[in-house]
Amino acid sequence: MSTMRGSSLAYLIRRLAMFALTIWLGLTLMFLIPRMAPGDPIAAMVARISSQAGRVENSEQMIQAWRTRFGLDAPLYQQYGRYLWNSLHFDLGYSMAYFPMKVEDLVRAGMPWTLALLSIATVLSFLVGSTLGALMGWPASPRALRLVLPAALCFTSIPPFMLGILLIYVFAFGLRWFPFAGAYAHEFPPGRNLDFVFSAVHHGILPATAIVVTTMGFWALGMRAMMVTTSGEDYMILAQAKGLRPRRLFWMYGVRNAILPQVTSLALSIGGIAGGSVLVEYIFTYPGMGYLLYQGIVNNDYALIQGMTSILIIGVATAVLIVDLAYPLLDPRIRRGDL
Amino acid sequence: MNTPLDNPVLRVEDLEVRYGNLAVPAVNRVNFEVRRGEILGLVGESGCGKSTAAMSILRLLHPPGRVTHGRVLLDGIDLLAMGTREHRALCWKTISLVPQGAMNALNPVLRVENQIADAIAAHEDTRSKGPLTPRINELLALVGLPSRVRRLYPHELSGGMRQRVCIAMAVALRPPLVIADEPTSALDVVVQRVVAQSLLDIKNRLGNSMLLIGHDMGLMAQLADRVAIMYAGRLVEIAPVADVFRAPRHPYTRQLIESTPTIGQRRPLAVNEGGPPGLGTRTAGCPFAPRCPHAMPRCANEPPAMAQCGEDWQAACHWSAQP
C-alpha cells in the first residue's frame, strides 16, 4: 500500500490543477457573457439618475466619466487582465447599480441570509428526500409507502417559485401565519437575541419549505433507484441469509451503499448554495445572494454579476474538490494509497 | 439407536416451487435428505431448479418465486412453517450459505471483520467487539487466510480469498448444514481447487453436513459423498457418487458424466442438442424424453417416478427400470 503514496500525491496535484483550471474557465466565461449581452450599464445608471432628478446636464460627458471610472474605456484585454488580477485578490470592485457600495459589502450583507436559508433547506431536503427514497426502494417497506412516489414526482415537477407563490397566498395572505417577505422583522434588528432569531426563523420557514418540498423529490427518486439496485445485490442476499436484523440490513448494507452517488450531488448543491436561489429569494424578497444576483442582472451590473458568479464558481469548485478528496472515506474502493 | 440414515440433518419433502403463474413448477415435488456429516451434491444444468431449491431451503426465494408445497425439515423442525422473526433468529446458526464464486457477496463498504462480526452479533449477545477478534482470526486461519485479511475490504481481496472469507463466515456459528451454491464457479482452475479443498477441510474439521450445488461432475467426484441429479425441476437420480460414476442409471446422468472432458481422449459432446422444456409448457411424460437416446413410447406419456434401483440408489427412468 505504501508504494502507492506517490500516485496519490500525483493525484492530489492533478486534482488541484483541475480546480484552478475550472475556476479560470468560469471566471473567463463570466467576464465575456455579460459584455455580450445587450444594454449598457452606465447608460442605464445615468438614465436612472436622470429619471430621478428630472434632467441631467451633459449626460454624454457624464457617461464618459463613469466609463473611465469603472475602467470600461480600456481595451477588452486590459479589462480582462485587471479583472483576473482583482479576482485573485478577492477585490470585487464597486457595484454599478448600487454605487458607491462595494460588491464585497453587498455580498457580505447577503451571504449570511442565503447561507443560513439554503444550507438548512438543502440538508433538510437531502435527509428527508433520501430517507423517503430509501424506504420507497426497500422491498420490506409497507406497501402504502409506494403511494409516496407519485406525490414525490408531482412535487419535483413544480418549480420552487411557483410553490413559493402558492405558500405566500395560503399561509401569508390567507392564514396570516407567516410574513410575506424579508428575512426578519424590522423591530428586531440582527443581533444576538432570541427575538431576532425567532423572527428570522419565522421569516425563513416559507422560503425554506418551498425549496425543501420541491427539491426533496429529486433526492428521493435518486435514492430510490439506487436502493432498488442495492437490495438486489448479492451481498444483500447473503446478509439476509446471515439473519441480520432488518434495521442493520437497511442501514449498513442498503443505505450505506446506495447513498454514495447521492453524496456527489449533495456536494454540487452545497457548492451552489453560495449563488442563492434566485427565484425563491425574489418571490419572498429575501435579502440573500439570489436576490442580489437578480438585481445585478436586471441592472446589467457587470461588477456585481462577476463578483457573485466568481463566488459561485469558487464555491462549486471547492465543494467538488472536497468531495473528490473526501470520497475515499465513504467508499473504500477508491481509496488511493495512504491518502 | 440412531444411525445416520435414520436421522438426517435436513429432509426436503415434496418441495414444489413456482414462479408467478407459470404452468410448470421450477422445483417439482423434490424429495431428498442430507445426512449427518455428508456432502450431498445437487447437480444439474442451468435452470434445472437446483439453486431455486437451495434458496427455498434458506427461505431466500424472492417473488414471484414461492414455495407452493412441501416441507423443509431441519432436525425435524419445518423451516418453512416458522414465523419470519423466529426463522431469522435460527437461520445462520442452523443453515449457512456459501454463495456463488462469481457473486459480489461481500458488502463493499465494510471490512471483512465487520461482515463476519455481523453474522455473529446477529445471533449471539456480543456487547463489545474486543473478544470477537481472536475468533475471527481463528475462522480465517481455518480457511488458510492470514489474520491481516480481517482489516481489509472486499475489493482488496482476490476472488479466491473472497470466497474463502465467505466460507469462514459460513462456519462462524458452526451450523450443522452449509449450503454451497456453485462455490467455485467463475474462479480460475487453480483457485477452484483451493476453494474446494477449503470446503472439504472445513467439513472434515468441523463435521458439518454440506449441500453442494453445481453442474460440474468433476467437482462432485472430488467432494461429494452422494449426488442428486436434477432435470427440469425434478430429481432424476440420487445415489453415492462412486456408484453413479460407475454405472449411472438415468441417461441424463450418463450424459452429464460423459460431458466432463478428459485429457486422454477427445470425443464429441455426449449431450444431445436442445434444452429442457421451459416453465411455460407442460409436458405429459418424462421431461428428458425429447433429448433421451433411449426414449420409448411410454416415456412421452407417463412421467417416471423415483424408484429404488439398488441399495441407497434411486432413479426416475422407465428405460433403466426395465428388467
Interface residues (C-beta under 8 A of the other chain):
Chain A: P139 E233 D234 Y235 I237 L238 A239 Q240 A241 K242 G243 L244 R245 R248 M252 Y253 R256 N257 L330 D331 P332 R333
Chain B: L58 L60 H62 R88 A89 L90 C91 W92 K93 S96 L97 P99 Q100 M103 N104 A105 L106 N107 P108 V109 L110 D118 A119 A122 H123 Y153 H155 C166 M169
